[in-house]
Amino acid sequence: MQVDELLKPFPIKEFHPFPRALMGPGAHEMIGPEALKLGFRKTLVMTSGLRGTDIVHKIVESMKYHGLEVVVYDKVESNPKDYNVMDSVALYQENECDSFVSIGGGSSHDACKGARVSVAHDGRNVNEFEGFNMSENPKNPPHIAVSTTAGTGSETSWAYVITDTTTDPDNPHKYVAFDDASVATLAIDDPVLYFDCPVDYTAQCGFDVLAHASEPYVSRLNFEPSLGNAIRAIKLTAENLREATWNGQDLKGREGMMYAQYIAAQAFNSGGLGIIHSISHAVSAFYDTHHGLNNAIALPRVWAFNMPAVYGRFADIAEAMGIDTHGMTKPQAADAALAAAIRLLRDVGIPERFVDVTADSYSKNRLGTGPTKFYENAPVIKGDADDVDRITNHVLGDACTPGNAKECTFETVRPVVEHCMTGDLDDLLS
């Protein structure tokens, strides 16, 4: 079912599946027995490599201890590319694997989901499956997704995001594929694996959670089964992100963000997203910037853009973020929610404009040391008129845009994108 069909008057709304999950400290140690229960024999592990940690090594050795054969593909890039997917498919086929494990954040999980769909279709290019339920074979290899960040929730959702590198270099394309067949078989969320996640990535992933939670809460889909998870995830993020960011060894903060990211993804899984994500996809298509960082910069601007359409929902968000809204009108409470989001962004140290983003904005690797592979080669964000135009056009073609709370046209969205590039957040509060 396409998003535009869901937005018609009196639509039948679709609730999409979730995988079984193991959650809590120590959950990742169950991967060997769980893989055996699922019939794994020879597994392709997909990961970014998580340089600077031994997370991948420990999980692979645990699987081997339980008698499983393991092949490792550790070249998944941030904002996974189509060639990452297809290289892993070739490795899977060459080694006659029968299952997948992804270890990492959304990039590892998304690339793995795309690879599974490709494998189920005899190695067809992953780009052929852009869109909604484009796969023809509902049975693809089993998949255990082990999360090492509290961000995307890809381990529980039906979405995966891929950068198509076959398009015009001057007009790159990053797309979302939604496919019930891509849902993982088992999700494993263990806050212990988040402990060494750097400050910047923790903060940025946390704003991915806030975007995942807030967008379905105000979405035009207005899907009742998603609203409870959405508002709860906003509350958990407001209560735990600062602590998780600045005291990464704190179990309470890490566990709170683990649950926040998981249920936020379950909210958008059927409740839809909006142009926070569309802007993020567009900017990373052109500049390869971190998805959570993009969401963080876009979120206050998009909230301000959407508020006139749904003041009441943003008033609810203010309460969830800890604001005492007694005596406030709905617009006043909505303004307070926006102020709280900006305060949170500043408290966790995220750049406020896209033109402020440089390679120095990022940790060098998982432990914050060593060479930057990814961001040092990214082009500098220009933020000029041509840049704003091309990003706005990409936003209007994104699959998340139809669910946005407020109608989107080039004329209405362009100022939002421009403000993301060069605007002052204090302008939104005046």
C-alpha positions as CSV (number, residue, x, y, z in Angstrom):
1,M,0.0,0.0,0.0
2,Q,1.5,3.3,-1.1
3,V,1.6,6.3,1.2
4,D,-0.6,8.4,-1.1
5,E,-3.3,5.7,-0.8
6,L,-3.0,5.8,3.0
7,L,-3.7,9.6,2.9
8,K,-7.0,9.4,1.0
9,P,-10.2,10.1,3.0
10,F,-11.3,7.3,5.2
11,P,-8.4,5.1,4.4
12,I,-7.7,1.6,5.6
13,K,-4.5,2.0,7.6
14,E,-1.9,-0.7,7.6
15,F,-0.1,-2.1,10.7
16,H,3.3,-3.5,9.8
17,P,5.0,-6.4,11.5
18,F,7.7,-6.3,14.1
19,P,10.3,-9.0,14.8
20,R,10.8,-10.9,18.0
21,A,13.3,-9.2,20.3
22,L,15.6,-9.8,23.2
23,M,16.3,-6.6,25.1
24,G,18.4,-5.7,28.1
25,P,22.0,-6.0,29.5
26,G,23.7,-9.1,28.3
27,A,21.2,-9.9,25.5
28,H,23.9,-10.0,22.9
29,E,25.4,-13.1,24.6
30,M,22.4,-15.1,23.5
31,I,23.2,-14.8,19.9
32,G,24.8,-18.2,19.5
33,P,21.9,-20.3,21.0
34,E,19.4,-18.1,19.2
35,A,21.1,-18.5,15.8
36,L,21.0,-22.3,16.3
37,K,17.3,-22.2,17.2
38,L,16.7,-20.3,13.9
39,G,18.5,-22.9,11.9
40,F,21.6,-20.9,11.1
41,R,24.6,-22.9,9.8
42,K,26.8,-20.6,7.8
43,T,26.2,-16.9,8.5
44,L,27.3,-13.7,6.8
45,V,28.0,-11.1,9.4
46,M,27.5,-7.5,8.1
47,T,29.0,-4.6,10.0
48,S,30.9,-1.4,9.7
49,G,33.8,-3.1,11.5
50,L,33.2,-0.9,14.6
51,R,36.8,0.0,14.5
52,G,38.3,0.6,18.0
53,T,36.2,-2.1,19.7
54,D,36.1,-5.8,20.0
55,I,32.3,-6.1,19.7
56,V,32.3,-7.8,16.4
57,H,35.1,-10.2,17.4
58,K,33.2,-11.2,20.6
59,I,30.0,-11.9,18.8
60,V,31.7,-13.8,15.9
61,E,33.7,-15.9,18.4
62,S,30.5,-16.7,20.4
63,M,28.8,-17.9,17.2
64,K,31.8,-20.0,16.3
65,Y,31.8,-21.5,19.8
66,H,28.3,-22.7,19.2
67,G,29.4,-24.5,16.0
68,L,28.4,-21.9,13.5
69,E,30.5,-21.0,10.4
70,V,30.9,-17.3,10.0
71,V,31.9,-15.1,7.1
72,V,32.5,-11.4,7.9
73,Y,31.7,-8.4,5.6
74,D,32.9,-5.3,7.5
75,K,32.9,-2.6,4.8
76,V,29.4,-1.2,5.3
77,E,29.7,2.6,5.1
78,S,27.6,5.2,6.9
79,N,24.7,6.0,4.7
80,P,25.1,2.5,3.1
81,K,25.7,2.5,-0.6
82,D,24.2,0.1,-3.2
83,Y,27.7,-1.4,-3.8
84,N,28.0,-2.2,-0.1
85,V,24.8,-4.2,-0.4
86,M,25.8,-5.9,-3.7
87,D,29.4,-6.8,-2.5
88,S,27.9,-8.5,0.5
89,V,25.4,-10.4,-1.7
90,A,28.3,-11.7,-3.8
91,L,30.2,-12.8,-0.7
92,Y,27.0,-14.5,0.6
93,Q,26.5,-16.4,-2.6
94,E,30.2,-17.3,-3.1
95,N,30.3,-18.8,0.4
96,E,26.9,-20.5,0.2
97,C,25.7,-18.9,3.4
98,D,22.2,-19.4,4.7
99,S,21.7,-16.6,7.1
100,F,22.6,-13.0,8.1
101,V,23.7,-11.2,11.3
102,S,24.1,-7.4,11.2
103,I,26.0,-5.7,14.0
104,G,26.0,-1.9,14.4
105,G,23.5,0.9,13.8
106,G,21.1,1.6,11.1
107,S,23.7,1.5,8.3
108,S,24.6,-2.1,9.0
109,H,21.0,-3.2,9.5
110,D,19.8,-1.4,6.4
111,A,22.5,-2.8,4.2
112,C,21.7,-6.2,5.5
113,K,18.0,-5.9,4.9
114,G,18.7,-4.8,1.3
115,A,21.1,-7.7,0.9
116,R,18.5,-10.2,2.1
117,V,15.9,-8.9,-0.4
118,S,18.5,-9.1,-3.2
119,V,19.5,-12.7,-2.2
120,A,15.9,-13.7,-2.3
121,H,15.7,-12.5,-5.9
122,D,18.8,-14.3,-7.2
123,G,21.1,-11.3,-6.7
124,R,19.1,-8.6,-8.5
125,N,20.4,-5.1,-7.8
126,V,19.0,-3.7,-4.6
127,N,18.0,-0.5,-6.3
128,E,15.3,-2.4,-8.1
129,F,13.4,-2.6,-4.8
130,E,13.0,1.1,-4.1
131,G,9.5,1.9,-3.0
132,F,6.7,0.1,-1.1
133,N,6.7,-3.8,-0.9
134,M,8.5,-4.1,-4.3
135,S,10.0,-7.5,-3.5
136,E,8.2,-10.5,-5.1
137,N,9.6,-13.2,-2.9
138,P,8.3,-12.9,0.7
139,K,10.8,-15.5,2.0
140,N,14.4,-14.2,2.4
141,P,17.2,-15.5,4.6
142,P,16.8,-15.3,8.4
143,H,18.4,-12.3,10.0
144,I,19.5,-11.4,13.6
145,A,20.1,-7.6,14.0
146,V,22.3,-6.7,16.9
147,S,22.3,-2.9,17.7
148,T,25.3,-1.0,19.0
149,T,23.6,2.4,18.9
150,A,20.3,3.8,20.2
151,G,19.1,5.5,17.1
152,T,17.5,4.2,14.0
153,G,15.4,1.3,15.3
154,S,16.1,-0.4,12.0
155,E,16.3,-3.7,13.8
156,T,12.5,-3.6,14.4
157,S,11.2,-1.6,11.3
158,W,10.2,-2.5,7.8
159,A,12.3,0.3,6.3
160,Y,15.8,0.4,4.9
161,V,17.6,3.4,3.3
162,I,20.2,3.0,0.5
163,T,22.2,5.5,-1.5
164,D,22.0,4.8,-5.2
165,T,25.5,5.5,-6.6
166,T,24.5,4.8,-10.2
167,T,22.7,8.2,-10.6
168,D,24.1,11.5,-11.8
169,P,26.9,12.6,-9.4
170,D,25.4,16.1,-9.6
171,N,22.0,14.8,-8.5
172,P,22.6,11.8,-6.2
173,H,19.7,9.8,-5.0
174,K,19.1,8.3,-1.5
175,Y,15.9,6.4,-1.1
176,V,13.8,4.6,1.4
177,A,12.5,1.1,0.7
178,F,9.6,-0.1,2.8
179,D,9.1,-3.9,2.6
180,D,7.4,-6.3,5.0
181,A,9.8,-9.0,3.8
182,S,12.8,-7.0,5.0
183,V,11.9,-7.2,8.7
184,A,14.6,-8.9,10.8
185,T,13.9,-12.3,12.2
186,L,15.2,-11.4,15.7
187,A,16.3,-8.0,17.1
188,I,18.9,-7.9,19.9
189,D,19.2,-4.6,21.9
190,D,21.8,-4.6,24.6
191,P,22.6,-1.2,26.3
192,V,26.0,-2.6,27.3
193,L,27.0,-2.4,23.7
194,Y,26.3,1.3,23.7
195,F,28.8,2.1,26.5
196,D,31.7,3.1,24.2
197,C,29.6,4.9,21.7
198,P,31.2,8.4,21.4
199,V,29.5,11.5,22.7
200,D,28.7,13.0,19.3
201,Y,27.2,9.8,17.9
202,T,25.2,9.2,21.0
203,A,23.7,12.7,20.8
204,Q,23.0,12.5,17.1
205,C,21.5,9.1,17.3
206,G,19.3,10.4,20.1
207,F,17.9,13.1,17.8
208,D,17.2,10.4,15.3
209,V,15.0,8.9,18.0
210,L,13.3,12.2,18.7
211,A,12.5,12.6,15.0
212,H,11.2,9.0,14.8
213,A,8.9,9.6,17.7
214,S,7.7,13.1,16.9
215,E,7.0,12.7,13.2
216,P,4.4,9.9,13.6
217,Y,2.8,11.7,16.5
218,V,2.0,14.7,14.2
219,S,1.7,12.7,10.9
220,R,-1.2,13.1,8.6
221,L,-1.6,9.4,8.8
222,N,-2.8,10.0,12.4
223,F,-2.5,6.2,13.2
224,E,-3.8,5.6,16.7
225,P,-1.8,2.4,17.4
226,S,1.4,4.4,16.9
227,L,0.6,7.4,19.1
228,G,1.2,5.8,22.5
229,N,4.7,4.6,21.5
230,A,5.5,7.9,19.9
231,I,4.7,10.1,22.9
232,R,6.4,7.6,25.3
233,A,9.6,7.6,23.2
234,I,9.6,11.4,23.3
235,K,9.4,11.3,27.1
236,L,12.2,8.7,27.4
237,T,14.4,10.7,25.1
238,A,13.9,13.9,27.0
239,E,14.6,12.1,30.3
240,N,17.7,10.1,29.2
241,L,19.6,11.6,26.3
242,R,21.6,14.1,28.3
243,E,22.8,11.4,30.7
244,A,23.5,8.9,27.9
245,T,25.5,11.5,26.1
246,W,27.6,12.8,28.9
247,N,27.8,9.8,31.1
248,G,28.0,7.0,28.6
249,Q,28.8,4.3,31.2
250,D,25.5,5.0,33.0
251,L,23.2,2.0,32.5
252,K,20.0,3.9,33.3
253,G,20.6,6.5,30.6
254,R,21.7,3.9,28.0
255,E,18.8,1.6,28.8
256,G,16.3,4.4,28.6
257,M,17.6,5.4,25.2
258,M,17.5,1.7,24.1
259,Y,13.8,1.6,24.8
260,A,13.2,5.0,23.4
261,Q,14.7,4.2,20.0
262,Y,13.0,0.8,19.9
263,I,9.5,2.0,20.5
264,A,10.0,5.2,18.4
265,A,10.8,2.9,15.4
266,Q,7.7,0.9,16.2
267,A,5.7,4.1,16.1
268,F,6.9,5.2,12.7
269,N,6.8,1.7,11.4
270,S,3.1,2.2,10.7
271,G,2.5,5.8,11.7
272,G,4.7,7.4,9.1
273,L,7.5,10.0,9.0
274,G,7.8,13.5,7.5
275,I,10.2,16.0,6.1
276,I,12.7,15.9,9.0
277,H,13.7,12.6,7.5
278,S,13.3,13.8,3.9
279,I,15.7,16.7,4.5
280,S,18.1,14.3,6.2
281,H,18.0,11.9,3.3
282,A,18.6,14.7,0.8
283,V,21.5,16.3,2.7
284,S,23.3,12.9,3.2
285,A,22.7,12.1,-0.5
286,F,24.7,15.2,-1.5
287,Y,27.1,15.3,1.5
288,D,27.3,11.9,3.1
289,T,26.6,13.5,6.6
290,H,25.4,11.5,9.5
291,H,21.6,10.8,9.5
292,G,21.1,11.6,13.1
293,L,23.0,14.8,12.8
294,N,20.9,15.8,9.8
295,N,17.7,15.0,11.8
296,A,18.9,17.1,14.7
297,I,19.5,20.2,12.6
298,A,16.3,19.8,10.7
299,L,14.0,18.9,13.6
300,P,13.5,22.4,15.2
301,R,12.9,24.0,11.8
302,V,10.4,21.3,10.7
303,W,8.6,21.5,14.1
304,A,8.2,25.3,13.6
305,F,7.0,24.7,10.1
306,N,4.4,22.0,11.1
307,M,3.1,23.5,14.4
308,P,0.3,25.7,12.9
309,A,-1.3,22.5,11.5
310,V,-1.2,20.5,14.8
311,Y,-0.7,22.8,17.8
312,G,-2.5,20.4,20.0
313,R,-0.1,17.5,19.3
314,F,2.9,19.7,19.9
315,A,1.4,20.8,23.2
316,D,1.3,17.1,24.1
317,I,5.0,16.9,23.1
318,A,5.8,19.8,25.5
319,E,4.3,17.8,28.4
320,A,6.2,14.7,27.4
321,M,9.4,16.8,27.4
322,G,8.8,17.8,31.0
323,I,7.2,21.2,30.4
324,D,4.5,22.4,32.8
325,T,1.9,23.5,30.3
326,H,-0.8,24.5,32.9
327,G,-2.2,27.9,32.0
328,M,-0.8,27.8,28.5
329,T,-2.7,27.9,25.3
330,K,-2.0,25.2,22.8
331,P,0.2,27.5,20.6
332,Q,2.1,28.6,23.7
333,A,2.7,25.0,24.8
334,A,3.8,24.1,21.2
335,D,6.3,27.0,21.4
336,A,7.5,25.6,24.7
337,A,8.1,22.2,23.0
338,L,10.2,23.8,20.3
339,A,12.2,25.7,22.9
340,A,12.8,22.4,24.8
341,A,14.0,20.7,21.7
342,I,16.5,23.5,21.0
343,R,17.7,23.4,24.6
344,L,18.2,19.6,24.3
345,L,20.1,20.0,21.0
346,R,22.4,22.6,22.6
347,D,22.8,20.7,25.8
348,V,24.2,17.6,23.9
349,G,26.5,19.7,21.7
350,I,25.1,19.3,18.2
351,P,26.0,21.8,15.5
352,E,23.0,24.1,14.8
353,R,23.3,24.7,11.1
354,F,24.5,22.5,8.2
355,V,27.1,25.0,7.2
356,D,28.7,24.5,10.6
357,V,29.3,20.8,10.0
358,T,32.9,19.8,9.2
359,A,35.0,16.7,9.5
360,D,36.0,18.0,13.0
361,S,32.4,17.6,14.1
362,Y,32.8,13.8,14.3
363,S,34.7,11.3,16.4
364,K,37.4,9.6,14.4
365,N,36.0,6.1,15.1
366,R,34.1,4.3,17.8
367,L,36.6,5.2,20.5
368,G,37.3,8.7,19.2
369,T,40.8,8.0,18.0
370,G,42.5,7.2,14.7
371,P,42.0,8.4,11.2
372,T,38.6,9.6,9.9
373,K,37.8,7.5,6.8
374,F,34.3,8.7,6.0
375,Y,33.9,12.4,6.8
376,E,37.3,13.6,5.9
377,N,36.4,13.0,2.3
378,A,33.0,14.5,2.4
379,P,32.5,17.8,0.4
380,V,32.0,21.0,2.4
381,I,28.3,21.9,2.7
382,K,27.8,25.1,0.6
383,G,24.3,26.1,1.7
384,D,24.0,28.6,-1.2
385,A,20.9,29.1,-3.3
386,D,21.7,26.3,-5.8
387,D,22.3,24.0,-2.9
388,V,19.0,24.8,-1.2
389,D,17.1,24.3,-4.5
390,R,18.5,20.9,-5.3
391,I,18.0,19.7,-1.7
392,T,14.5,21.0,-1.7
393,N,13.7,19.1,-4.9
394,H,15.1,15.9,-3.4
395,V,12.9,16.4,-0.3
396,L,9.8,16.7,-2.5
397,G,10.5,13.3,-4.1
398,D,11.3,11.5,-0.8
399,A,8.9,8.7,0.3
400,C,8.6,10.3,3.8
401,T,7.3,13.6,2.6
402,P,3.6,12.6,2.0
403,G,3.2,11.9,5.8
404,N,4.3,15.3,6.9
405,A,1.9,17.1,9.1
406,K,1.7,20.1,6.8
407,E,1.3,20.2,3.0
408,C,4.7,20.5,1.2
409,T,5.4,22.5,-1.9
410,F,8.7,23.8,-3.3
411,E,7.7,27.3,-2.2
412,T,6.9,26.3,1.4
413,V,9.7,23.8,1.9
414,R,12.5,25.8,0.4
415,P,12.6,28.4,3.3
416,V,12.8,25.5,5.8
417,V,15.8,24.0,4.0
418,E,17.4,27.4,3.7
419,H,17.1,28.0,7.4
420,C,18.6,24.5,8.1
421,M,21.6,25.6,6.1
422,T,22.3,29.1,7.5
423,G,19.5,30.2,9.8
424,D,19.8,31.1,13.5
425,L,17.8,28.8,15.8
426,D,17.0,31.8,18.1
427,D,15.0,33.2,15.2
428,L,12.5,30.4,15.8
429,L,12.0,31.4,19.4
430,S,11.3,35.1,18.8
